[in-house]
């Protein structure tokens, strides 16, 4: 195993899977594969250097699209400069784990890793499918493209009408068996519509699992076919369930009062609690499915493969009554909105709820557009968008004003620099018709779990910085850190059984 010619690594990226739940469900005996990895392998905590939980918006500084690029490269967030989906990833290219290993002559496969767009083949790429929020559906090999088209469209429109998405995606789904998607999985996607009609709105939570079902089928097929020396697979279903349903899982940790979002749908806390009781097992189910994924992957790997599970971050419960107001909303008819404001020659992409990326033709146009977009407000003094500008791109976080649920008649979006410019709020802001909202947010405690059937993988440290993950994984092959990386001391030892 010490010979670099013999080692392969399978990096399973389970975004933000919280250790609290991992330990809880292992103790309950329902995660046998995670339990085996932890019992026979190495467990290491990861931390974000310099981050402090010192304010209500501190979690915005460790968003997953900021921290995962650090995981892949070893470059601190302030240096790699990536802060949003849709951003130019040129600072990362050539420095991600898969690029480094490809340059060393090892075969690689990438599936869904965040900010991995655009796909690139430097000579040893066996498959390369970027994240579901990539700018477009470009991927390697070509037979995966219909599936990627469906995943990108679904991810960008996840809060919109699911029926129309499924109907429009029928052509792509029909072609997805070419890349390994099973008939059973396709049926699960298509049956989601009648399931919601028959069983009620609480079944909408299953939508967050559907892309994982589809992409895992495809990844498993590609991995079995190509057997790359390095492969990564990214999944977000655990993170989603924790964000949305921590309160449903553990209501005693939250206040009884109704949040503003709750009050749209429930007259009393008791009515809300009765509804959320139907969602109480969503986090557990997400972990159990992930454990089943690991079991299927164990059947594919050889004795020379080290399976690494990483989370980049963890989560912590957050009070939606007092500490956070983060419902599912979306800016709609966005081109009419920005056209009327004076923007020209631009492109808008919807990102994670409820962010937008606006790409202009050049830096000067973006600087001008920033001044325009920054002027929108509903409640005077509180901007509608928080904006970060990088070169010709604006990364806009939509700040949903409080006090507007069910009371938007006569409410306008106005502009500080142009009093005559105004839009009816309800014409351009879509409010999701369920009480989905954040009841948890990011914290910087993540973890790595490494295991091999053919070797003993041991932890040499209890904790590593996220900047040390990439060089630690290179170390599994026997490679030293790259010039831009720092590894204070080895994180793992690998001894043949």
matplotlib code that plots the C-alpha trace (Angstrom):
import matplotlib.pyplot as plt

x = [0.0, 2.9, 3.8, 2.0, 1.4, -0.9, -3.1, -6.5, -8.6, -12.4, -13.4, -17.1, -18.2, -21.2, -21.7, -22.1, -23.1, -23.2, -21.1, -23.8, -26.2, -23.4, -22.6, -26.3, -27.2, -24.2, -25.0, -28.6, -27.2, -28.6, -25.4, -23.4, -21.1, -20.2, -19.7, -17.3, -15.3, -15.1, -14.3, -11.6, -10.4, -9.3, -11.5, -10.2, -12.0, -11.6, -11.7, -11.7, -8.6, -9.4, -13.2, -15.1, -18.8, -19.1, -22.3, -25.7, -24.2, -20.9, -22.0, -22.0, -18.2, -18.0, -20.5, -19.8, -19.0, -16.2, -14.8, -15.0, -12.6, -10.2, -10.7, -9.7, -6.8, -5.4, -5.6, -7.3, -10.6, -9.2, -6.5, -8.5, -11.2, -14.2, -17.3, -20.2, -21.5, -21.1, -17.8, -14.8, -12.8, -9.5, -7.8, -8.5, -7.7, -4.5, -4.5, -7.4, -6.6, -7.8, -5.7, -2.6, -3.0, -3.8, -0.6, 1.3, -0.1, -2.9, -6.4, -9.1, -12.9, -14.9, -18.7, -20.4, -17.5, -18.4, -16.9, -15.3, -16.7, -15.6, -14.8, -11.3, -9.4, -5.6, -4.9, -6.0, -9.6, -12.0, -15.1, -15.7, -19.2, -19.2, -21.6, -25.4, -25.1, -22.6, -22.9, -24.1, -24.3, -20.9, -19.4, -17.3, -18.3, -21.0, -23.5, -23.9, -24.9, -28.7, -28.6, -26.5, -29.0, -31.8, -29.8, -28.7, -32.2, -33.7, -31.1, -31.6, -35.3, -35.8, -38.3, -40.4, -43.2, -42.0, -44.5, -43.3, -39.7, -40.4, -42.4, -39.7, -37.0, -38.7, -36.4, -33.3, -34.5, -35.3, -31.6, -30.1, -29.9, -27.0, -24.9, -26.2, -29.4, -31.7, -35.4, -36.2, -34.6, -36.3, -39.6, -38.9, -38.5, -41.6, -43.8, -42.9, -45.7, -48.6, -47.1, -47.3, -50.9, -52.0, -50.0, -49.7, -47.1, -44.9, -43.8, -42.2, -39.1, -38.3, -37.5, -34.1, -33.2, -34.0, -30.9, -28.8, -30.6, -29.9, -26.3, -25.3, -26.5, -24.5, -21.4, -21.5, -21.7, -18.8, -16.7, -17.2, -16.5, -13.3, -11.8, -9.9, -7.0, -8.8, -12.5, -14.8, -18.5, -20.4, -23.8, -26.0, -29.0, -27.8, -27.1, -30.5, -32.4, -30.4, -31.0, -34.7, -35.8, -33.6, -36.6, -38.8, -36.3, -35.7, -38.5, -37.5, -34.4, -36.5, -38.9, -42.6, -43.5, -44.4, -41.8, -43.0, -42.8, -44.7, -47.5, -48.3, -49.4, -50.4, -52.7, -51.0, -47.7, -49.6, -50.8, -47.2, -45.8, -48.4, -47.3, -43.5, -43.9, -44.4, -40.9, -39.2, -37.2, -36.0, -32.4, -32.2, -33.4, -30.8, -28.0, -29.3, -29.4, -25.8, -24.8, -26.4, -24.4, -21.2, -22.2, -22.7, -19.4, -17.6, -18.7, -17.0, -13.6, -10.4, -8.2, -5.9, -8.6, -8.9, -12.4, -12.5, -15.7, -15.5, -18.0, -16.0, -18.4, -21.0, -24.3, -25.8, -29.5, -30.7, -33.8, -36.0, -38.1, -35.3, -32.0, -32.6, -35.2, -34.3, -37.4, -37.5, -38.0, -37.0, -36.6, -38.8, -39.2, -35.7, -34.8, -37.8, -36.8, -33.2, -33.9, -36.2, -33.5, -31.1, -28.9, -27.8, -25.9, -26.0, -26.8, -28.6, -28.2, -30.1, -27.9, -28.6, -31.7, -32.0, -28.8, -28.2, -25.1, -25.2, -22.5, -21.7, -19.6, -16.6, -15.5, -16.7, -20.2, -20.2, -19.2, -22.0, -24.5, -23.5, -24.5, -27.9, -28.6, -27.4, -30.1, -33.1, -35.1, -38.5, -38.0, -35.9, -32.4, -32.3, -31.0, -32.8, -29.5, -26.1, -23.6, -20.0, -18.4, -15.5, -14.3, -17.4, -19.6, -22.0, -22.9, -26.2, -27.8, -31.5, -32.5, -36.1, -37.7, -39.6, -43.3, -44.4, -45.9, -49.5, -49.4, -47.7, -50.7, -49.5, -45.9, -43.3, -39.6, -38.2, -34.8, -32.8, -31.4, -34.5, -37.7, -39.9, -38.6, -40.8, -42.0, -44.9, -43.2, -45.6, -44.8, -41.1, -40.7, -42.0, -42.6, -42.6, -45.9, -44.6, -43.1, -39.6, -37.1, -33.7, -33.7, -29.9, -26.8, -23.2, -20.5, -16.8, -16.5, -16.4, -14.8, -12.9, -13.3, -10.7, -10.9, -9.5, -10.3, -6.7, -4.9, -5.1, -5.6, -4.9, -5.3, -2.0, -3.8, -7.2, -7.7, -6.6, -7.3, -9.4, -6.3, -4.5, -7.1, -5.7, -2.1, -3.3, -5.0, -1.9, 0.0, -2.2, -0.5, 3.0, 3.1, 4.4, 2.4, 2.4, 4.3, 1.1, 0.1, 0.9, 0.7, 2.0, 2.4, 1.0, -2.7, -2.9, -0.7, -1.4, -0.2, -1.0, -3.1]
y = [0.0, 2.4, 2.2, 5.0, 2.7, 0.6, 3.1, 4.5, 7.0, 7.3, 10.6, 10.7, 14.3, 14.4, 18.1, 19.4, 16.0, 16.9, 14.7, 14.9, 13.0, 10.6, 9.5, 9.4, 7.1, 4.9, 4.4, 3.5, 0.8, 2.1, 3.1, -0.2, 1.0, 4.3, 2.3, -0.1, 2.8, 4.5, 1.3, 0.0, 3.3, 6.8, 9.7, 13.3, 16.6, 19.4, 23.2, 26.4, 28.5, 32.0, 31.7, 32.9, 32.5, 36.1, 37.3, 36.4, 36.3, 34.7, 31.5, 33.4, 33.4, 29.6, 28.8, 25.4, 26.9, 28.8, 26.0, 23.0, 24.8, 25.1, 21.3, 20.5, 22.8, 23.6, 27.3, 29.5, 31.1, 34.6, 33.6, 31.5, 34.2, 32.0, 33.2, 32.0, 29.6, 30.8, 32.4, 32.1, 29.2, 30.0, 30.5, 26.8, 25.1, 23.1, 23.1, 20.9, 17.4, 15.8, 18.2, 17.6, 13.8, 13.9, 15.8, 13.1, 10.5, 9.1, 8.5, 10.6, 10.9, 13.8, 13.8, 16.8, 18.4, 22.0, 24.7, 22.0, 23.6, 23.7, 20.0, 19.5, 16.5, 16.8, 13.3, 11.0, 12.0, 9.1, 11.1, 14.7, 15.9, 19.3, 20.5, 20.7, 24.5, 24.6, 27.3, 24.7, 20.9, 20.3, 17.1, 14.1, 11.5, 12.7, 10.1, 11.8, 15.1, 14.4, 13.6, 16.7, 18.8, 17.6, 18.1, 21.6, 22.7, 21.1, 22.7, 26.1, 25.9, 23.8, 26.2, 26.4, 24.1, 20.5, 19.1, 21.3, 20.4, 16.7, 17.0, 19.1, 16.7, 13.5, 13.5, 13.8, 11.1, 8.8, 8.9, 8.6, 4.8, 5.2, 6.5, 4.0, 5.4, 2.5, 2.2, 2.1, 5.5, 7.0, 5.7, 7.3, 10.7, 10.4, 9.0, 11.9, 14.0, 11.6, 10.8, 14.5, 14.7, 11.6, 12.0, 15.7, 18.5, 16.8, 14.4, 17.4, 16.9, 13.8, 16.2, 16.9, 13.2, 12.7, 14.2, 12.1, 9.0, 9.9, 11.0, 8.1, 5.6, 7.4, 7.7, 4.0, 3.1, 5.3, 4.3, 0.6, 1.0, 3.2, 2.4, 5.8, 6.0, 9.1, 9.6, 12.1, 12.2, 15.1, 14.8, 17.5, 15.7, 15.4, 19.1, 20.0, 17.8, 19.2, 22.8, 22.4, 19.7, 19.9, 21.4, 18.6, 16.1, 17.7, 20.2, 20.5, 22.4, 25.2, 27.8, 27.0, 30.3, 30.5, 32.1, 34.5, 31.7, 29.3, 31.9, 31.7, 28.2, 27.4, 29.1, 27.6, 26.0, 22.8, 22.7, 23.3, 20.6, 18.1, 18.8, 18.7, 15.4, 13.9, 15.1, 14.0, 11.2, 13.1, 13.6, 10.0, 8.8, 10.9, 9.4, 5.8, 6.3, 7.6, 4.5, 2.3, 4.2, 3.4, -0.3, -0.4, 1.3, -1.1, -3.9, -2.1, -1.2, -3.3, -3.9, -1.1, 1.6, 4.0, 5.3, 8.8, 10.5, 14.3, 16.9, 20.2, 21.7, 20.8, 22.4, 23.8, 24.4, 28.0, 29.6, 30.7, 32.9, 35.2, 34.4, 33.8, 34.6, 32.4, 31.1, 29.7, 32.7, 33.5, 36.6, 36.0, 37.8, 38.9, 40.1, 42.5, 43.7, 44.4, 45.7, 48.3, 49.3, 50.0, 46.9, 45.8, 42.9, 40.7, 37.1, 36.1, 32.6, 31.5, 29.9, 28.4, 29.9, 32.8, 34.0, 35.3, 35.7, 38.6, 38.4, 41.6, 42.1, 43.7, 45.1, 48.6, 47.4, 45.4, 48.4, 50.4, 47.6, 47.2, 50.8, 50.2, 46.8, 48.1, 50.8, 48.5, 48.3, 47.5, 48.9, 52.1, 51.7, 48.0, 47.0, 44.2, 42.7, 42.1, 42.3, 41.1, 42.1, 40.3, 41.5, 41.4, 39.5, 40.5, 37.9, 38.9, 37.6, 38.4, 39.7, 38.7, 41.6, 40.6, 41.3, 40.6, 37.1, 37.3, 41.1, 42.1, 43.9, 47.5, 46.7, 48.0, 47.5, 51.0, 52.5, 55.0, 56.6, 56.7, 57.5, 56.9, 53.3, 50.9, 47.3, 45.5, 43.1, 40.2, 40.5, 39.8, 37.7, 34.2, 32.9, 29.1, 27.6, 25.5, 26.4, 25.3, 27.5, 27.3, 25.7, 25.1, 26.8, 26.1, 25.7, 25.0, 21.6, 19.1, 15.6, 13.1, 9.4, 7.1, 3.3, 0.6, -3.1, -4.0, -1.7, -0.2, 3.5, 5.3, 8.9, 10.6, 13.8, 14.5, 17.6, 19.2, 22.5, 22.5, 23.8, 20.6, 18.1, 18.2, 17.6, 14.9, 13.1, 13.4, 11.9, 8.7, 8.2, 9.0, 12.4, 15.4, 18.7, 20.9, 24.2, 26.2, 23.8, 23.4, 20.3, 20.7, 16.9, 13.8, 13.2, 9.5, 6.4, 3.5, 0.0, -3.2, -5.7]
z = [0.0, 0.5, -3.2, -5.0, -7.9, -5.8, -3.9, -5.1, -3.2, -3.4, -1.8, -0.9, -0.2, 2.1, 2.5, 6.0, 7.6, 11.2, 13.6, 16.3, 14.0, 12.8, 16.3, 17.3, 14.5, 14.8, 18.4, 17.4, 15.2, 11.9, 10.1, 9.8, 7.1, 8.8, 12.0, 10.3, 8.8, 12.2, 14.1, 11.6, 10.1, 11.0, 12.2, 12.1, 12.8, 10.3, 11.2, 9.3, 10.4, 11.6, 11.5, 14.5, 15.3, 16.3, 14.8, 13.3, 9.8, 10.5, 8.8, 5.5, 5.6, 5.6, 2.9, 1.3, -2.1, -0.2, 1.9, -0.6, -3.0, 0.0, 0.7, -2.9, -3.3, 0.2, -0.6, 2.1, 1.1, 1.2, -1.3, -3.8, -3.9, -4.7, -3.0, -5.1, -7.7, -11.3, -10.5, -12.8, -11.3, -13.1, -9.7, -8.9, -12.1, -12.1, -8.3, -7.4, -6.2, -9.4, -11.5, -9.4, -9.6, -13.4, -13.9, -12.0, -14.4, -12.3, -13.7, -12.2, -12.1, -10.8, -10.1, -8.6, -6.7, -6.0, -8.3, -10.5, -13.6, -16.4, -17.1, -18.3, -19.7, -19.2, -20.4, -17.6, -17.1, -17.1, -16.3, -15.2, -14.3, -12.6, -9.8, -10.4, -10.3, -13.1, -15.7, -18.2, -18.7, -20.2, -18.9, -19.8, -21.2, -23.6, -22.5, -19.1, -20.6, -20.7, -17.0, -16.3, -18.2, -16.0, -12.8, -13.7, -14.7, -11.5, -9.2, -10.6, -10.4, -7.3, -5.7, -8.9, -10.2, -9.9, -12.4, -15.2, -14.4, -14.6, -17.8, -19.5, -18.2, -19.6, -22.7, -20.5, -18.1, -20.9, -22.1, -18.6, -18.6, -21.0, -18.1, -15.5, -14.1, -13.3, -14.3, -10.5, -10.0, -13.0, -11.6, -8.2, -9.9, -12.0, -9.2, -7.0, -8.6, -7.9, -4.5, -3.5, -4.8, -2.8, 0.4, 0.9, 1.0, 3.6, 0.8, -1.1, 1.2, -0.9, -3.9, -2.2, -2.4, -6.1, -7.6, -5.2, -6.4, -10.0, -9.6, -7.4, -10.0, -12.7, -10.4, -9.5, -13.2, -14.2, -11.3, -11.9, -15.6, -15.4, -11.9, -11.7, -9.2, -7.7, -7.8, -6.0, -5.6, -4.0, -2.3, -0.7, 0.6, 4.2, 4.4, 3.0, 5.4, 8.4, 7.3, 6.8, 9.3, 12.4, 14.3, 13.0, 14.3, 17.7, 18.5, 22.1, 21.1, 19.6, 20.9, 20.7, 19.0, 15.3, 13.1, 10.4, 7.8, 10.1, 10.6, 6.8, 7.2, 10.8, 13.2, 16.3, 17.3, 17.9, 14.3, 13.1, 15.3, 14.1, 10.5, 11.3, 13.1, 9.7, 8.8, 12.0, 10.3, 7.3, 8.7, 9.8, 6.4, 4.6, 6.8, 6.3, 2.5, 2.6, 4.6, 2.0, -0.7, 1.2, 1.3, -2.5, -3.0, -0.7, -3.1, -6.0, -4.5, -4.4, -1.4, -2.6, -2.3, 0.6, 1.0, 2.5, 3.6, 4.1, 5.1, 4.9, 7.5, 10.1, 11.2, 14.4, 15.1, 14.7, 16.1, 13.1, 15.3, 16.6, 15.0, 11.3, 8.6, 5.6, 3.9, 0.3, -2.0, -5.5, -7.7, -10.8, -14.1, -13.3, -16.8, -16.9, -13.5, -14.3, -17.8, -16.4, -13.9, -16.8, -17.0, -20.5, -22.0, -18.9, -17.8, -14.6, -13.0, -10.0, -7.4, -3.9, -2.2, -2.8, -4.4, -7.9, -10.1, -12.7, -15.3, -17.3, -20.4, -18.5, -15.2, -15.9, -16.7, -13.5, -11.5, -13.0, -12.5, -8.8, -8.1, -9.7, -8.0, -4.6, -4.7, -4.4, -1.2, 0.3, 3.8, 3.5, 4.8, 4.3, 0.8, -1.0, -2.1, -0.4, -3.2, -3.7, -7.0, -8.6, -12.0, -14.3, -12.0, -9.2, -6.6, -5.0, -1.9, -1.8, 1.6, 2.1, 4.1, 7.2, 7.7, 4.2, 4.2, 3.1, 3.1, -0.2, -1.8, -2.4, -1.3, -3.8, -4.4, -4.9, -5.7, -3.8, -6.9, -8.9, -7.1, -10.2, -10.4, -8.6, -8.9, -7.2, -4.8, -5.6, -9.3, -8.8, -5.6, -5.5, -2.0, -1.7, -0.8, 2.1, 5.4, 4.4, 6.2, 7.8, 11.3, 11.2, 9.7, 9.1, 11.7, 10.9, 12.6, 9.8, 9.7, 7.6, 7.9, 6.1, 5.7, 3.5, 3.3, 2.5, 5.0, 8.4, 8.1, 11.4, 12.4, 13.5, 14.6, 16.1, 14.0, 10.7, 9.1, 5.9, 4.2, 5.1, 3.7, 0.1, 1.1, 3.6, 0.7, -1.5, 1.4, 1.0, -2.3, -0.9, -2.5, -0.7, -0.5, -3.5, -3.4, -2.4, 0.3, 4.0, 6.1, 9.6, 10.0, 8.4, 9.2, 8.4, 8.4, 6.1, 6.9, 4.9, 6.8]

ax = plt.figure().add_subplot(projection="3d")
ax.plot(x, y, z, "-o")
ax.set_aspect("equal")
plt.show()
